[in-house]
Amino acid sequence: MTFPPEVLDILLKYYRSPEDLLGEDGILKQLTKALVERCLDAEMTTHMEERQAQESPSKPKNRLWVKKPFLPTALCATKRHSSNSGQANCESA
């Protein structure tokens, strides 16, 4: 990756000695710290997203997914004639 000259000029604007580049508070240490922090942040975000995806059950994405028990219409008609309890099940489905 190539940086635009303007970015490099900004980074080297306050350069006066090798200590400014390689010292305790030098540019190299600051860039390394920023890179490591961003990499760790990205790794943690990916890890948490994968973990959340594993913990939450996936639901079918089609519209035919039914939460209630399903009774076909013919079965409901038969149950209505045989008992009143079947009628309640058919109307609630």
For each residue, the residues with C-beta under 8 A, 3 or more apart:
1:
2:
3: 7 8
4: 7 8
5: 8 9
6: 9 10
7: 3 4 10 11
8: 3 4 5 11 12
9: 5 6 12 13
10: 6 7 13
11: 7 8 27
12: 8 9 15 27
13: 9 10
14: 20
15: 12 20 21 27
16: 20
17: 20
18: 21 22 23
19: 22 23 26
20: 14 15 16 17 23 26 27
21: 15 18 26 27 28
22: 18 19 26 28 29
23: 18 19 20 26 29
24: 29
25: 29 30
26: 19 20 21 22 23 29 30
27: 11 12 15 20 21 30 31
28: 21 22 31 32
29: 22 23 24 25 26 32 33
30: 25 26 27 33 34
31: 27 28 34 35
32: 28 29 35 36
33: 29 30 36 37
34: 30 31 37 38
35: 31 32 38 39
36: 32 33 39 40
37: 33 34 40 41
38: 34 35 41 42
39: 35 36 42 43
40: 36 37 43 44
41: 37 38 44 45
42: 38 39 45 46
43: 39 40 46 47
44: 40 41 47 48
45: 41 42 48 49
46: 42 43 49 50
47: 43 44 50 51
48: 44 45 51 52
49: 45 46 52 53
50: 46 47 53 54
51: 47 48 54 55
52: 48 49 55 56
53: 49 50 56
54: 50 51
55: 51 52
56: 52 53
57:
58:
59: 65
60: 64 65
61:
62: 65
63:
64: 60
65: 59 60 62
66: 70
67:
68: 92 93
69: 89 93
70: 66 93
71: 75 76 79 89 90 93
72: 75 76
73: 76 77
74: 77 78
75: 71 72 78 79 90
76: 71 72 73 79 80 86 87 89 90 93
77: 73 74 80 81
78: 74 75 81 82 86
79: 71 75 76 82 83 85 86 87 89 90
80: 76 77 86 87 90
81: 77 78
82: 78 79 86
83: 79 86 87
84: 87 88
85: 79 88 89
86: 76 78 79 80 82 83 89 90
87: 76 79 80 83 84 90 91
88: 84 85 91 92
89: 69 71 76 79 85 86 92 93
90: 71 75 76 79 80 86 87 93
91: 87 88
92: 68 88 89
93: 68 69 70 71 76 89 90
